[in-house]
Amino acid sequence: MQQQTTLAWCQKAAEQGLPSAQVALAEMYRRGNGVAEDTVTAYMWYLVSEKINAEQKDEISAAKRQIRWLITTPPPLNLAATKGYLNTRVSHFG
């Protein structure tokens, strides 16, 4: 219940331009605290906050670098499943 109240407060304050609320909201989405983890939404709030929040610029930049890596790195392939799938497909032609 308290997480929902915190989320509602942060959301409202962030939308009104309060930098500390924007960073807090970004962190909530980044870590999945009180909301479903959503790195894209977290990254967006970091971008919004960064424009007006000089005090936390280094912290915001570091968080954005970590999220950018998560967003742009494809998940690892399951090589065993891929090999089994390919073997099945090849056997249909042989």
Long-range contacts (C-beta under 8 A, 24 or more apart in sequence): 3-33, 3-34, 4-34, 6-34, 7-34, 7-35, 14-45, 14-48, 14-49, 17-52, 19-49, 19-52, 19-53, 19-55, 19-56, 20-53, 22-46, 22-48, 22-49, 22-53, 23-49, 23-53, 23-56, 23-59, 23-60, 26-60, 26-63, 27-63, 30-63, 30-67, 39-67, 39-70, 39-71, 40-71, 42-67, 43-67, 43-68, 43-71
